[in-house]
């Protein structure tokens, strides 16, 4: 039997932590997987043609999301204390929130650039010239802008692969943006509406029971 003033009563009734359901671990794993996928796909796109712009190969968005996930893993390793009593805990949580917001903006920009390039690719008329692929939006306009893709001997394979990569970039970056948005929302809710996030969990039933015994 436990006495009324036994401080260990709450600890005995603590449920074991669910490692797979904890907020930092779940979001950090999703961000790491999506960040690696976007980064690898961006470098693959850069290898297709040397003339592709940095905005068209959004490996930078994937790197930012990977950094966010690493900060999430660091936050996971910090022992949870109520009301953010440690400066380290507050600093890591603030950094994770700001980096998640930055990752959200970067992924949205990557989706916008990929969508614009994909719409252009669907309207291109391309011809191979001197081991390069030259594409135009309007072949009847002699002053129209010409898009040149270097190191591409076959325009057909280049356009098909590039269209596929752009579609994948749009999907992956959109999902990464949603994950970063959800992470920002949960962090904001935890800060101002007492949403659980951390290592330790104290059930409300224990607290209510202790208040009734006092």
C-alpha positions as CSV (number, residue, x, y, z in Angstrom):
1,X,0.0,0.0,0.0
2,X,1.1,3.5,-0.6
3,X,0.7,6.4,1.8
4,X,-0.9,9.6,1.1
5,X,2.3,11.6,1.1
6,X,4.3,9.1,-0.9
7,X,6.0,11.1,-3.7
8,X,6.7,7.9,-5.7
9,X,3.1,7.2,-6.4
10,X,3.1,9.2,-9.6
11,X,6.3,7.6,-10.8
12,X,4.9,4.1,-10.3
13,X,1.8,4.9,-12.3
14,X,3.8,6.3,-15.2
15,X,3.1,4.5,-18.5
16,X,6.1,3.3,-20.5
17,X,7.0,5.9,-23.2
18,X,6.0,5.1,-26.8
19,X,9.2,5.7,-28.7
20,X,7.5,5.3,-32.1
21,X,4.8,7.9,-31.3
22,X,6.8,10.7,-29.7
23,X,6.7,14.0,-31.5
24,X,10.4,14.7,-32.1
25,X,11.2,11.2,-33.3
26,X,8.2,10.9,-35.7
27,X,8.7,14.3,-37.4
28,X,12.5,14.0,-37.4
29,X,12.4,10.7,-39.2
30,X,9.9,12.0,-41.8
31,X,12.0,15.1,-42.4
32,X,15.2,13.1,-42.7
33,X,13.7,10.7,-45.2
34,X,12.2,13.5,-47.3
35,X,15.3,15.6,-47.1
36,X,17.6,12.9,-48.3
37,X,15.2,12.0,-51.1
38,X,15.0,15.6,-52.3
39,X,18.8,16.1,-52.1
40,X,19.6,12.9,-54.0
41,X,17.0,13.7,-56.6
42,X,18.4,17.3,-57.0
43,X,21.9,16.1,-57.6
44,X,20.6,13.5,-60.1
45,X,18.9,16.4,-62.0
46,X,22.1,18.4,-61.9
47,X,23.9,15.5,-63.6
48,X,21.5,15.4,-66.5
49,X,22.6,18.8,-67.9
50,X,25.2,21.2,-66.8
51,X,23.1,24.2,-67.8
52,X,20.3,23.6,-65.3
53,X,20.0,26.4,-62.8
54,X,20.3,26.0,-59.1
55,X,16.6,26.8,-58.6
56,X,15.7,23.9,-61.0
57,X,17.8,21.4,-58.9
58,X,16.4,22.0,-55.4
59,X,19.0,20.0,-53.5
60,X,19.3,23.1,-51.2
61,X,15.8,22.5,-50.0
62,X,16.6,18.9,-49.1
63,X,19.7,19.9,-47.2
64,X,17.8,22.4,-45.1
65,X,15.2,19.7,-44.2
66,X,18.0,17.3,-43.3
67,X,19.4,19.9,-40.9
68,X,16.0,20.4,-39.4
69,X,15.7,16.7,-38.8
70,X,19.1,16.6,-37.0
71,X,18.0,19.4,-34.7
72,X,14.9,17.3,-34.0
73,X,17.0,14.3,-33.0
74,X,19.0,16.6,-30.7
75,X,15.7,17.8,-29.1
76,X,14.7,14.2,-28.6
77,X,17.9,13.5,-26.6
78,X,17.2,16.4,-24.2
79,X,15.4,15.4,-21.0
80,X,12.0,17.1,-20.9
81,X,11.3,19.5,-18.1
82,X,8.0,21.4,-17.6
83,X,7.7,25.1,-18.4
84,X,11.1,25.0,-20.3
85,X,13.2,25.4,-17.2
86,X,16.5,24.9,-19.0
87,X,18.1,27.3,-21.5
88,X,19.3,24.5,-23.6
89,X,15.9,23.0,-24.0
90,X,14.4,26.4,-24.9
91,X,17.2,27.2,-27.4
92,X,16.9,23.8,-29.2
93,X,13.1,24.1,-29.4
94,X,13.3,27.6,-30.7
95,X,16.0,26.6,-33.3
96,X,13.8,23.7,-34.4
97,X,10.8,25.9,-34.8
98,X,12.7,28.5,-36.9
99,X,14.5,25.9,-39.0
100,X,11.2,24.2,-39.7
101,X,9.7,27.5,-40.8
102,X,12.8,28.0,-43.1
103,X,12.4,24.5,-44.4
104,X,8.7,25.2,-45.1
105,X,9.6,28.3,-47.2
106,X,12.4,26.5,-49.0
107,X,10.1,23.6,-50.0
108,X,7.4,25.9,-51.1
109,X,9.9,27.8,-53.3
110,X,11.2,24.5,-54.7
111,X,7.6,23.4,-55.6
112,X,7.0,26.8,-57.3
113,X,10.2,26.6,-59.4
114,X,9.6,22.9,-60.3
115,X,6.0,23.6,-61.3
116,X,7.0,26.6,-63.5
117,X,9.7,24.6,-65.2
118,X,7.4,21.6,-65.8
119,X,4.8,23.8,-67.4
120,X,7.4,25.2,-69.7
121,X,8.7,21.7,-70.6
122,X,5.2,20.7,-71.7
123,X,5.1,23.5,-74.2
124,X,8.7,23.2,-75.5
125,X,9.6,22.2,-79.1
126,X,13.1,20.8,-78.8
127,X,15.8,20.0,-81.4
128,X,19.3,18.5,-81.0
129,X,22.1,20.7,-82.1
130,X,25.9,20.1,-81.5
131,X,25.4,17.8,-78.5
132,X,22.9,20.1,-76.9
133,X,19.2,20.3,-76.7
134,X,17.7,23.6,-77.9
135,X,14.0,24.2,-76.9
136,X,11.6,27.0,-77.8
137,X,8.2,27.9,-76.6
138,X,7.1,29.4,-79.9
139,X,9.0,28.2,-83.0
140,X,7.1,30.7,-85.2
141,X,8.6,33.7,-83.3
142,X,12.2,34.3,-84.5
143,X,12.9,36.5,-81.4
144,X,11.5,34.0,-79.0
145,X,13.7,32.8,-76.1
146,X,15.7,29.7,-76.7
147,X,16.4,27.3,-73.8
148,X,19.6,25.3,-74.2
149,X,20.4,22.1,-72.3
150,X,24.1,21.3,-72.6
151,X,25.5,17.7,-72.6
152,X,22.3,16.3,-74.0
153,X,22.6,14.3,-77.2
154,X,19.1,13.0,-77.2
155,X,16.3,15.6,-76.6
156,X,13.6,13.0,-76.2
157,X,15.3,11.2,-73.3
158,X,16.3,14.5,-71.6
159,X,12.8,15.9,-71.7
160,X,11.1,12.7,-70.5
161,X,13.6,12.2,-67.6
162,X,13.5,15.9,-66.7
163,X,9.7,15.9,-66.6
164,X,9.7,12.8,-64.3
165,X,12.2,14.4,-62.0
166,X,10.3,17.6,-61.8
167,X,7.1,15.8,-60.9
168,X,8.9,13.9,-58.2
169,X,10.4,17.1,-56.9
170,X,7.0,18.7,-56.7
171,X,5.5,15.8,-54.8
172,X,8.4,15.3,-52.4
173,X,8.8,19.0,-51.6
174,X,5.1,19.4,-51.1
175,X,5.0,16.6,-48.6
176,X,8.2,18.0,-46.9
177,X,6.5,21.4,-46.7
178,X,3.4,19.9,-45.0
179,X,5.6,18.0,-42.5
180,X,7.5,21.2,-41.6
181,X,4.2,23.1,-41.3
182,X,2.9,20.4,-39.0
183,X,6.1,20.6,-36.9
184,X,5.7,24.4,-36.6
185,X,2.1,24.0,-35.6
186,X,2.8,21.4,-32.9
187,X,5.7,23.5,-31.5
188,X,3.5,26.6,-31.4
189,X,0.7,24.6,-29.7
190,X,3.1,23.1,-27.2
191,X,4.4,26.6,-26.3
192,X,1.1,28.3,-25.8
193,X,-1.5,25.6,-25.3
194,X,0.4,23.1,-23.2
195,X,0.8,20.4,-26.0
196,X,2.9,17.5,-24.8
197,X,6.4,17.2,-26.4
198,X,9.4,15.7,-24.7
199,X,10.7,12.6,-23.0
200,X,8.7,12.5,-19.8
201,X,4.9,12.2,-19.5
202,X,2.9,12.7,-16.3
203,X,-0.8,11.5,-16.6
204,X,-3.5,13.9,-15.4
205,X,-5.1,11.2,-13.3
206,X,-2.1,11.2,-11.0
207,X,-2.1,14.9,-10.6
208,X,-5.8,15.0,-9.8
209,X,-5.4,12.2,-7.3
210,X,-2.6,14.0,-5.5
211,X,-4.7,17.2,-5.4
212,X,-7.6,15.3,-3.8
213,X,-5.4,13.8,-1.2
214,X,-4.0,17.2,-0.1
